[in-house]
Amino acid sequence: MPSTHSSTITFMSLYLVGLLVAPLSPTSDLLAYRSLLVPLLLASPPLIMWSRVKLGLHTPEQCMVGAALGFVNTLLLSLLWRGIGSWVGLRGDVAPRVDEVIQHLEDTLRGKLDL
């Protein structure tokens, strides 16, 4: 059975590294910490996998398969969201709608709270 810890930490780390390397928003405050965050994020999956093996909960092979699943999930989700070639991905379809909903919610809350 593949390690879900390895899969999850690999997915989260690689996805966050992707956001730091190719940010969706170039004005993000996190970009200033990129040189500190990227190495920390990249070191996380091997440390988690080592701990799973050291605790006897998984074999190295199970951790490697979990990490491979996390990598594939990161790749697929990134391609789905950011798009491929001329296709802008779900970001072009979903993001504007989500922005409208958030704006409507914000306006409603400001109206009710008299802000």
HELIX and SHEET records of a PDB file:
HELIX    1   1 THR A    4  VAL A   21  1                                  18    
HELIX    2   2 ASP A   29  TYR A   33  5                                   5    
HELIX    3   3 ARG A   34  LYS A   54  1                                  21    
HELIX    4   4 PRO A   60  ARG A   82  1                                  23    
HELIX    5   5 LEU A   90  LEU A  113  1                                  24    
END                                                                             
